């Protein structure tokens, strides 16, 4: 769709926080409501129908992720799945050690879980890429129980060297947990990991569905009181209709991924090139090549990020500043700080299947005037 200069409606550009519900997810959710309400562990007919839905969803996830069905469990959110991976992985390896090795750019869910015990942080470079030498040194140290690496930065978009990191973990005999929330809807996660988490609303599934994969042979102990402490799964019942919708939508988006990645990557490249050309004193962050196809982050010097977000919202654009999971703290992004880049006046733009070229062109047309106005009001 070409930009014609005609005003359009509001543009949602915050897919890294939540992707609008995919049509396949909507259809699957409505269909699953008819048979997915019963308890799937019961032996009567309604329970058996629910069990069939649960097994079909588990099989779909296993197929996309390239794992066994019995390695897949469902959680009430991506955050819950990630924290279960970290806490359960550490508990399962308590005899081997008590230290978690993690990158400096992990999601806050991992940081909060890591805060319960010992953690060693491994830094990144200015593009947000993991320091592999530092990683190797950290995972081979005595007392390491688990390592954690986000597959791709949820703020800068930089794709991490999961294969290389996994190889070092394998040599050291340390299980690797990969937070694949931002990437699993786009591409296969490289092999070598031991635990993986994902979040359905990051690819267009319904909110409230997290996925945890624990590979066979990895010792995991539930951090929560429940009947079976050694079998990954959340206490209580999963939202089965939402799980079914999440599985159906993941299959759908992976079918579309190559085409959509090419389209959105071109639009992101346009933003990366044009923003510094039309707005003075701007830093576009993240790796320009090894990056997620739909996400770009830039920071504007002498600009209050909150004021810019409000201005963009009034102009019809929904974007985020820094990390959505830490925005309420009014603290600079720990990811951008770890990268050593400008962390104030920060805007993250993330696109999705409904984003048009017109949306992007309108954003690029509106942005310079908003930044100029904020700077003028600040006396810059």
Secondary structure, DSSP 8 states (H G I E B T S, - for coil): ----S-----EE-BTTT-----HHHHHHHHHHHHHSSS-TTS-SHHHHHHHHHHHHHHHHHHHHHTS-GGGEEEESSHHHHHHHHHHHHHHHTTTT-SEEEEETT--HHHHHHHTTSEEEEE-B-TTS-B-HHHHHHHHTSTTEEEEEEESB-TTT-BB--HHHHHHHHHHHT-EEEEE-TTTTTTS---S--SEEEEEGGGTTS-SS-EEEEE-TT-----SS--S-TTS---SS---HHHHHHHHHHHHHHHHHHHHHHHHHHHHHHHHHHHHHHHSSSEEEES-SSSB-TTEEEEEETT--HHHHHHHHHHTTEE-B-S-TTTGGGT---HHHHHHTS--SSEEEEE--TT--HHHHHHHHHHHHHHHHHHHHHTT-
